[in-house]
C-alpha cells in the first residue's frame, strides 16, 4: 500500500509529546513490512534541521486556496532517520510555522485548517494518490472533511482516511470563519449536530468531531481507552458521536520502539543488561543512588518519570513519595510541568532536602530518565486517564515492574501479579482501580512485600515484564488490517 501520514509533529525533528513518537514508530514499521510511506509535516522554523538529510525544495509553486484567494507555498523533501518527510512551507504573512515554537501564539484553528488544505492541495497537484491518508489528532481533523466535500470531486475520489485520536481532551473548537477560510463555507450545513457542531459550544465547529464523522476509520491509541471514550467522561463530550459511529471506531495500542529502548545496548546506562544478565540491573540501581546521594540499603526504590500534570495523578504521585519514605522505602522523581506545579514540587524538594531516601529532579533529561527506568525497582504510574502511555511499556522493557491505575492503555499492558486472571507467568506488575490514596497504598504495599519475598519472585516479575512484546510490529499489523478494511469500502 501507499500511505501518507499527515501530522503536526514527528520525532526527533519536531516533538512535543507522544504523538511524535507514534508517527515515527508506526511509519518505520509500516516500511519494514513492505509499504510505501511518506509523512507530511509543517516546515517549522524551530525543527532540528541537523537531523534532516538531503533537505531540498521539490515543489516551489504550490498555491493553496485560502479566504477566496491563494497562499504561495513551497514543499521540501528530506529523510529523517530513513523516513521520507515532506514539509509544507507557507510564504504568507500569517507566519503559520515561523513562531519559534510548535504550538501557541493564537489563530491555531486557522493555521491547522490551512495545513490540512495545503496537504491535500499538494497531493492533488503532484498526482499523489495514496491508498490511505492517515491523519492524527485535532490539528488534522478538517482534512477528511475537505477531502470528501471538496477534493473527492476534483480527482481524489478513491482516497480513504484513517483518523487517529491521541488525546480527546484537546478537540479544536473553532469559529465559523475557519469554514470560509479553507473553502468549505456553508455554515448552515456544517453546523448541523451530525457534522461539525461542537457539543459544548454550539457556536463553534469541532475539528476532532469532523475527523470522526468524515473518516473511513477512526481509532484511539488503546482498546480500553476506546471503551472509556465511548462510555465515560474521558470522551470529553464526544461520547455520543463515537457511539453513533461505533462501527468504524476502535482502539489500537501504540507500540514502543524496541531498538531505541533496549537496556542491553542503552548508551545512557553505566551497566548494560538483559534477561540473561538481569542482576546487572541492580548495578544501575547503585549508580542511581550514588548520583542522587541516596543511602545504599537493601530496600525497594520506587520511581516516577513523566510530565507533572493533573492527568498524571499528581496528588497520588505526592502520596506515593511520602508513603515510600514512611515505609522504609525510597522514591525518586524526574519530571516537569507548568510553573505553578514546578513550584509546588520545588517546595517538597526543599522540605525533604537531605533525606537519604528520596530525590526530586524537577526538569527533564532523557539520559537521566533511562537511568531511572533501569535503576528503580518499581515505576509508579497513577494516571487519572492515559490514552496509551509509554512509561509502563518502557519500564517493562527495562525489567522494572510498573504500578499503575487501571485506565486506558495501562489496563491493556499491565497485568496484576496477585489478581489477574491470566497465568502467573504472564503477569508483569501491580494494578489499583480507584483514584484514591488507599488504593495506591494497597498496590505499593503488595509490591513492597514482593521485593522482600524469599522466593525470588521480584526477579521473576521483572523478567516476565522483559518478555512482553509491545513493539510496533503487532500494532502496525492492526493498522494494516484497518487500512485494508477501508480501502475496499
Secondary structure as the mmCIF struct_conf table of DSSP 4:
data_model
#
loop_
_struct_conf.conf_type_id
_struct_conf.id
_struct_conf.beg_label_comp_id
_struct_conf.beg_label_asym_id
_struct_conf.beg_label_seq_id
_struct_conf.end_label_comp_id
_struct_conf.end_label_asym_id
_struct_conf.end_label_seq_id
STRN STRN1 UNK A 2 UNK A 6
BEND BEND1 UNK A 8 UNK A 8
STRN STRN2 UNK A 10 UNK A 10
TURN_TY1_P TURN_TY1_P1 UNK A 11 UNK A 13
STRN STRN3 UNK A 14 UNK A 14
BEND BEND2 UNK A 16 UNK A 17
HELX_RH_AL_P HELX_RH_AL_P1 UNK A 18 UNK A 32
TURN_TY1_P TURN_TY1_P2 UNK A 33 UNK A 34
STRN STRN4 UNK A 36 UNK A 42
TURN_TY1_P TURN_TY1_P3 UNK A 45 UNK A 46
BEND BEND3 UNK A 47 UNK A 47
HELX_RH_3T_P HELX_RH_3T_P1 UNK A 49 UNK A 51
STRN STRN5 UNK A 53 UNK A 66
TURN_TY1_P TURN_TY1_P4 UNK A 67 UNK A 68
STRN STRN6 UNK A 69 UNK A 80
TURN_TY1_P TURN_TY1_P5 UNK A 81 UNK A 82
STRN STRN7 UNK A 83 UNK A 90
BEND BEND4 UNK A 92 UNK A 92
TURN_TY1_P TURN_TY1_P6 UNK A 93 UNK A 94
TURN_TY1_P TURN_TY1_P7 UNK A 96 UNK A 97
BEND BEND5 UNK A 99 UNK A 103
BEND BEND6 UNK A 105 UNK A 106
HELX_RH_AL_P HELX_RH_AL_P2 UNK A 108 UNK A 125
TURN_TY1_P TURN_TY1_P8 UNK A 126 UNK A 127
BEND BEND7 UNK A 131 UNK A 131
STRN STRN8 UNK A 132 UNK A 136
TURN_TY1_P TURN_TY1_P9 UNK A 137 UNK A 137
HELX_RH_3T_P HELX_RH_3T_P2 UNK A 138 UNK A 140
HELX_RH_AL_P HELX_RH_AL_P3 UNK A 141 UNK A 149
TURN_TY1_P TURN_TY1_P10 UNK A 150 UNK A 150
HELX_RH_3T_P HELX_RH_3T_P3 UNK A 151 UNK A 153
TURN_TY1_P TURN_TY1_P11 UNK A 154 UNK A 155
TURN_TY1_P TURN_TY1_P12 UNK A 157 UNK A 158
STRN STRN9 UNK A 160 UNK A 165
BEND BEND8 UNK A 166 UNK A 166
TURN_TY1_P TURN_TY1_P13 UNK A 168 UNK A 169
STRN STRN10 UNK A 173 UNK A 174
TURN_TY1_P TURN_TY1_P14 UNK A 176 UNK A 176
HELX_RH_AL_P HELX_RH_AL_P4 UNK A 177 UNK A 181
TURN_TY1_P TURN_TY1_P15 UNK A 182 UNK A 183
HELX_RH_AL_P HELX_RH_AL_P5 UNK A 187 UNK A 190
TURN_TY1_P TURN_TY1_P16 UNK A 191 UNK A 191
BEND BEND9 UNK A 192 UNK A 192
TURN_TY1_P TURN_TY1_P17 UNK A 193 UNK A 196
STRN STRN11 UNK A 197 UNK A 197
BEND BEND10 UNK A 199 UNK A 200
TURN_TY1_P TURN_TY1_P18 UNK A 202 UNK A 203
BEND BEND11 UNK A 204 UNK A 204
STRN STRN12 UNK A 205 UNK A 206
HELX_RH_AL_P HELX_RH_AL_P6 UNK A 207 UNK A 214
BEND BEND12 UNK A 216 UNK A 216
STRN STRN13 UNK A 217 UNK A 220
BEND BEND13 UNK A 221 UNK A 222
HELX_RH_AL_P HELX_RH_AL_P7 UNK A 223 UNK A 231
BEND BEND14 UNK A 232 UNK A 232
HELX_RH_3T_P HELX_RH_3T_P4 UNK A 233 UNK A 235
TURN_TY1_P TURN_TY1_P19 UNK A 236 UNK A 237
HELX_RH_AL_P HELX_RH_AL_P8 UNK A 239 UNK A 244
TURN_TY1_P TURN_TY1_P20 UNK A 245 UNK A 245
HELX_RH_3T_P HELX_RH_3T_P5 UNK A 246 UNK A 248
STRN STRN14 UNK A 249 UNK A 251
STRN STRN15 UNK A 256 UNK A 256
TURN_TY1_P TURN_TY1_P21 UNK A 258 UNK A 260
BEND BEND15 UNK A 261 UNK A 261
TURN_TY1_P TURN_TY1_P22 UNK A 263 UNK A 265
TURN_TY1_P TURN_TY1_P23 UNK A 267 UNK A 268
BEND BEND16 UNK A 270 UNK A 271
HELX_RH_3T_P HELX_RH_3T_P6 UNK A 275 UNK A 280
HELX_RH_AL_P HELX_RH_AL_P9 UNK A 281 UNK A 292
TURN_TY1_P TURN_TY1_P24 UNK A 293 UNK A 293
BEND BEND17 UNK A 298 UNK A 299
STRN STRN16 UNK A 301 UNK A 305
BEND BEND18 UNK A 306 UNK A 306
STRN STRN17 UNK A 308 UNK A 308
BEND BEND19 UNK A 309 UNK A 309
HELX_RH_3T_P HELX_RH_3T_P7 UNK A 310 UNK A 312
HELX_RH_AL_P HELX_RH_AL_P10 UNK A 314 UNK A 326
TURN_TY1_P TURN_TY1_P25 UNK A 327 UNK A 328
STRN STRN18 UNK A 330 UNK A 335
STRN STRN19 UNK A 337 UNK A 337
HELX_RH_AL_P HELX_RH_AL_P11 UNK A 339 UNK A 351
TURN_TY1_P TURN_TY1_P26 UNK A 352 UNK A 354
TURN_TY1_P TURN_TY1_P27 UNK A 356 UNK A 357
STRN STRN20 UNK A 358 UNK A 362
BEND BEND20 UNK A 363 UNK A 363
HELX_RH_AL_P HELX_RH_AL_P12 UNK A 366 UNK A 375
BEND BEND21 UNK A 377 UNK A 377
STRN STRN21 UNK A 378 UNK A 381
BEND BEND22 UNK A 384 UNK A 384
BEND BEND23 UNK A 387 UNK A 388
BEND BEND24 UNK A 390 UNK A 390
HELX_RH_AL_P HELX_RH_AL_P13 UNK A 391 UNK A 397
TURN_TY1_P TURN_TY1_P28 UNK A 398 UNK A 399
STRN STRN22 UNK A 401 UNK A 405
BEND BEND25 UNK A 406 UNK A 406
HELX_RH_AL_P HELX_RH_AL_P14 UNK A 408 UNK A 413
STRN STRN23 UNK A 416 UNK A 416
TURN_TY1_P TURN_TY1_P29 UNK A 417 UNK A 419
BEND BEND26 UNK A 421 UNK A 422
HELX_RH_3T_P HELX_RH_3T_P8 UNK A 424 UNK A 426
STRN STRN24 UNK A 429 UNK A 432
BEND BEND27 UNK A 434 UNK A 436
HELX_RH_AL_P HELX_RH_AL_P15 UNK A 437 UNK A 451
TURN_TY1_P TURN_TY1_P30 UNK A 452 UNK A 452
TURN_TY1_P TURN_TY1_P31 UNK A 454 UNK A 455
HELX_RH_AL_P HELX_RH_AL_P16 UNK A 457 UNK A 467
STRN STRN25 UNK A 471 UNK A 471
HELX_RH_AL_P HELX_RH_AL_P17 UNK A 472 UNK A 487
TURN_TY1_P TURN_TY1_P32 UNK A 488 UNK A 488
#
